[in-house]
Amino acid sequence: MGRKTYQQALRLAGNYPYQDKDSYVFSTTLHNTDDPSTVVAGNIAEFVRKLKAQPGKDIWLVGGADIFTDLLEVQLIDKIVITIAPVLLGEGIPLVTTQLTNTPLKLETTTQLDQFVSLTYSVLPA
């Protein structure tokens, strides 16, 4: 996650909500945290490529339109999970931050969670 998402998660949850996960905060201004997160200040795409090459399960990106867009542009995003909440916003953070070329998606699953709907898409090769 990026620094802004990290700080918002702390503010909303009261304490760090991902204590049981290996987590990384991408930031050039934040240098350390009071929780188990690792702060990464280098090239995000390079870091994610190395992380994906390691054994293990899925990598989950929490928030961060800038990071999401950068990783999508270099084809490091495999799946997108969009959760629709029953709130209409007049403004907010966009899903992507730049003009992307067409990015084809394939709907894999839909899940209803009470009033929320979660849509999972695979990112197809361009």
C-alpha positions, 0 to 999 in steps of 0.5 A: 500500500502507499503511504496515504492508504497506510495512514488512512488505515491506521486512522480508521482502524485505530491500530494496524489491521494487517498484523498477521500479514507480511506488508509493505508501505511504499513511500519516499517520505515515511521511513519506519512504522510502529508495526510489522510493515516494511517501508519500501522507497525504491522502484515499486514495479521492480520490488513487486516483480521480485516479490512475485518471483518468491514462493507463496500465495497471492499479493494483495494491493490495498488502495493506492490509485497511483501504485495500482495504475503504475503496476497495471501499466507494466502488467503486474496486476493479474486480478482486480477485485472491486467492491461496490458499497451502497453509498453514492459519492460526489467525489473521491479517489479515482481507481486509476490516475492516468489515461490508460490504454484499453485494459481488457478484463474478464469477469470471474466471480461476483459475490454478495456480502450483505449490502456489498457486491464484490466483482473479481476480474482477471486482467487479460493480455493487451 
